[in-house]
Protein backbone atom coordinates (compact mmCIF):
# COMPACT_ATOMS: atom_id res chain seq x y z
CA UNK A 1 0.00 0.00 0.00
CA UNK A 2 2.98 2.30 0.56
CA UNK A 3 4.30 1.72 -2.95
CA UNK A 4 7.42 -0.10 -1.74
CA UNK A 5 8.80 -2.77 -4.04
CA UNK A 6 10.88 -5.56 -2.54
CA UNK A 7 14.04 -6.47 -4.46
CA UNK A 8 15.50 -9.76 -3.30
CA UNK A 9 19.28 -10.07 -3.11
CA UNK A 10 21.77 -12.45 -1.60
CA UNK A 11 25.01 -11.97 0.26
CA UNK A 12 26.92 -12.92 -2.87
CA UNK A 13 24.94 -10.66 -5.25
CA UNK A 14 23.97 -7.45 -3.41
CA UNK A 15 23.84 -5.37 -6.59
CA UNK A 16 20.06 -4.97 -6.75
CA UNK A 17 20.43 -1.23 -7.08
CA UNK A 18 23.26 1.26 -6.95
CA UNK A 19 22.17 2.88 -3.72
CA UNK A 20 22.24 -0.41 -1.76
CA UNK A 21 25.58 -1.30 -3.25
CA UNK A 22 27.14 2.02 -2.24
CA UNK A 23 25.61 1.82 1.24
CA UNK A 24 26.99 -1.70 1.68
CA UNK A 25 30.45 -0.54 0.63
CA UNK A 26 30.39 2.41 3.03
CA UNK A 27 29.24 0.28 5.95
CA UNK A 28 31.83 -2.40 5.16
CA UNK A 29 34.60 0.19 5.09
CA UNK A 30 33.24 1.76 8.24
CA UNK A 31 33.25 -1.58 10.08
CA UNK A 32 36.79 -2.30 8.87
CA UNK A 33 37.90 1.03 10.32
CA UNK A 34 36.07 0.26 13.53
CA UNK A 35 37.48 -3.24 14.00
CA UNK A 36 40.99 -2.37 12.87
CA UNK A 37 41.95 -0.65 16.14
CA UNK A 38 39.77 -2.76 18.43
CA UNK A 39 39.59 -6.30 17.05
CA UNK A 40 38.45 -7.77 20.37
CA UNK A 41 36.09 -4.97 21.42
CA UNK A 42 34.14 -4.31 18.24
CA UNK A 43 30.97 -5.99 19.52
CA UNK A 44 30.94 -3.72 22.57
CA UNK A 45 31.07 -0.61 20.38
CA UNK A 46 28.81 -1.76 17.54
CA UNK A 47 25.64 0.00 18.86
CA UNK A 48 27.54 3.29 19.04
CA UNK A 49 28.86 2.80 15.54
CA UNK A 50 25.31 2.20 14.33
CA UNK A 51 24.13 5.35 16.10
CA UNK A 52 26.94 7.41 14.55
CA UNK A 53 26.18 6.14 11.06
CA UNK A 54 22.42 6.68 11.40
CA UNK A 55 22.82 10.17 12.86
CA UNK A 56 25.38 11.42 10.32
CA UNK A 57 24.33 13.70 7.46
CA UNK A 58 23.98 11.91 4.10
CA UNK A 59 24.43 14.03 0.99
CA UNK A 60 22.26 11.74 -1.16
CA UNK A 61 19.16 12.12 1.05
CA UNK A 62 20.04 15.62 2.33
CA UNK A 63 19.50 14.54 5.96
CA UNK A 64 20.49 11.78 8.37
CA UNK A 65 18.99 8.28 8.07
CA UNK A 66 17.61 8.69 11.60
CA UNK A 67 15.74 11.86 10.68
CA UNK A 68 14.45 10.29 7.48
CA UNK A 69 12.98 7.30 9.35
CA UNK A 70 11.70 9.02 12.50
CA UNK A 71 10.94 12.51 11.17
CA UNK A 72 12.98 14.30 13.82
CA UNK A 73 16.67 14.95 14.47
CA UNK A 74 18.54 12.26 16.40
CA UNK A 75 18.68 12.71 20.17
CA UNK A 76 21.72 14.52 21.49
CA UNK A 77 24.19 12.68 23.65
CA UNK A 78 25.40 14.27 26.82
CA UNK A 79 29.08 15.15 26.47
CA UNK A 80 31.66 13.97 28.94
CA UNK A 81 32.61 16.59 31.52
CA UNK A 82 35.55 15.58 33.73
CA UNK A 83 34.52 15.23 37.36
CA UNK A 84 30.79 15.10 36.51
CA UNK A 85 30.25 11.46 37.50
CA UNK A 86 30.30 10.24 41.09
CA UNK A 87 31.67 6.77 40.37
CA UNK A 88 35.09 6.18 38.82
CA UNK A 89 33.70 3.38 36.61
CA UNK A 90 31.05 5.72 35.15
CA UNK A 91 33.68 8.42 34.69
CA UNK A 92 35.91 6.00 32.76
CA UNK A 93 33.01 4.65 30.68
CA UNK A 94 31.89 8.15 29.66
CA UNK A 95 35.45 9.21 28.82
CA UNK A 96 35.99 6.06 26.73
CA UNK A 97 32.63 6.56 25.00
CA UNK A 98 33.38 10.16 24.02
CA UNK A 99 36.83 9.26 22.70
CA UNK A 100 35.39 6.35 20.74
CA UNK A 101 32.51 8.38 19.29
CA UNK A 102 34.92 11.08 18.19
CA UNK A 103 37.09 8.45 16.47
CA UNK A 104 34.11 6.79 14.82
CA UNK A 105 32.76 10.07 13.45
CA UNK A 106 36.19 10.89 12.02
CA UNK A 107 36.45 7.45 10.43
CA UNK A 108 32.95 7.71 8.98
CA UNK A 109 33.76 11.07 7.42
CA UNK A 110 36.99 9.58 6.06
CA UNK A 111 35.11 6.63 4.51
CA UNK A 112 32.51 8.93 2.97
CA UNK A 113 35.25 11.19 1.60
CA UNK A 114 37.06 8.22 0.02
CA UNK A 115 33.87 7.10 -1.70
CA UNK A 116 33.20 10.63 -2.91
CA UNK A 117 36.70 10.86 -4.39
CA UNK A 118 36.26 7.49 -6.14
CA UNK A 119 32.87 8.55 -7.51
CA UNK A 120 34.11 11.96 -8.65
CA UNK A 121 37.03 10.32 -10.45
CA UNK A 122 34.66 8.44 -12.78
CA UNK A 123 31.76 10.92 -12.87
CA UNK A 124 31.50 13.82 -15.24
CA UNK A 125 28.67 16.29 -15.44
CA UNK A 126 26.96 16.32 -18.84
CA UNK A 127 24.48 18.88 -20.05
CA UNK A 128 22.48 18.55 -23.22
CA UNK A 129 20.43 21.08 -25.11
CA UNK A 130 17.07 20.26 -26.71
CA UNK A 131 17.54 18.91 -30.23
CA UNK A 132 21.12 17.76 -29.61
CA UNK A 133 22.11 14.29 -30.87
CA UNK A 134 23.33 11.74 -28.32
CA UNK A 135 24.25 8.03 -28.32
CA UNK A 136 22.08 5.85 -26.10
CA UNK A 137 23.05 2.39 -25.06
CA UNK A 138 19.80 0.43 -24.95
CA UNK A 139 21.07 -3.13 -24.62
CA UNK A 140 24.54 -4.52 -24.27
CA UNK A 141 26.21 -4.44 -27.65
CA UNK A 142 23.39 -2.53 -29.38
CA UNK A 143 23.78 1.16 -30.09
CA UNK A 144 21.20 3.49 -31.46
CA UNK A 145 21.31 7.14 -32.37
CA UNK A 146 18.46 9.15 -30.81
CA UNK A 147 17.37 12.71 -30.81
N, C-alpha and C positions, 0 to 999 in steps of 0.2 A: 504494500500500500504506500510505502514511502518512496517507491521508485528506485530502490537499491537493487542492483544486479550482482549476484554472487558469481565470482570467477574462481573456479577451483584451481589450485596449484599444488605442487608437491615440494618437498625440501630440495629435490634435485632439479626442479624446473620452476623457479619462482618468478619467471619473467612473464607474468600475466599482463602486466602493464608497466610502463616506465616509472610511474610514481612509486609503486611497491618495490620495484627493483632498486631504485635510488635510496629509498628509506631503509631497505634491508642492508645495503652497503654502508650507509651512515651508521646504523646501529651496530653492525659487525665491527666497524673500525672503532667506534666508541667503546665497545666492550673489550676490544683488544687493548686499547689505551688504559682502560680501567684495570684489567687483569694483569697488565704488564708489570706494574709496580707492586701489586698486592696479589700474587697468585694464590695465596692461601686464605685471603680475607675477602675475596670478591663477592661471595654470597652474602656476607654481612652488610656490604655496601650497595648491593644491587637495588634495593628500594629507593635509596637516595639517587642513584644513577637514573632510575626511571623517572623520578620526580624532576630531576634537572633537565632531562630530555623533553619531558612533556610540558615543562614550564618555560622552555626557551623559545624565543621568537623564531618563526619559520618564514623565510622570504616567500616561499611558494604559496602559502595560505594567508600571508600578511597578519599572522597572529600566532599565538602558541597553541599546540594541540590541546592543552588543558582548556583554554578559553573557547576553542572551537567546539569541544564536546560539552562543556558545562555552561557555556554562555556567560562566564564571569572570569576575571583574572585569577590566577592561582593564588592560594593563600600565602601570605608572607611568613617567613620563618624568622623567629627571634634570633638575632645575632648574639654571638658569644661576647660577653663582657667579663673580663677577668675579675674574679672576686665576687661575682653575682650569685654563684651557687653556694649552698651551705655544706654540701658533701664533696669531698675530694673526687670521688668516683664520677659524680655528675659533672663536676668542673672539667675533668679529663675528657669525658665523653663529649661534652659540648665543644671543647677546644678541638678534639679530633674531628668531629663532625664538620665544623666550620672550615678547617684546613682541607678536608676531603672535598667538601662541596666547592670550594674555590678551585681546587685542582680539576675536578670533574667539569666545571663550567669552562675552564680554560681549554681542556682537552676537547670538549664538544665544539667549541668555537674553532679550534684547530682542525678538527675533522671536517666541519662544514666548509671551512676555508679551502681545504685541500680538494674537496669535491667541486667547489666553485671554480677553482683554478683549472681542474681537469675538464669541466664542462666548457668553460670559456675558451680553452685551447682548441676545441673542436667546433664550437658554435660561432656562427657569423650571422649578423643581422642582415636580412634581405628585405628590400622594399620594392614593390612592383607598382607600376602605374596601370590604370585601366587601359586595355587594348594591347598591352605588351605581351610578346610571345614568350612562353616558358616551356621547359621540358618537364613532363610529369612521369613519374615511374609508377605505373599502375600495378603491374605484376612483375615478379622477378624475371628479368631477361626481356621484358616487353617494354618498349618505349613508344610514346605517342606524343606528337606535338599538339598542344592545345592553346587556345586563345582565351 
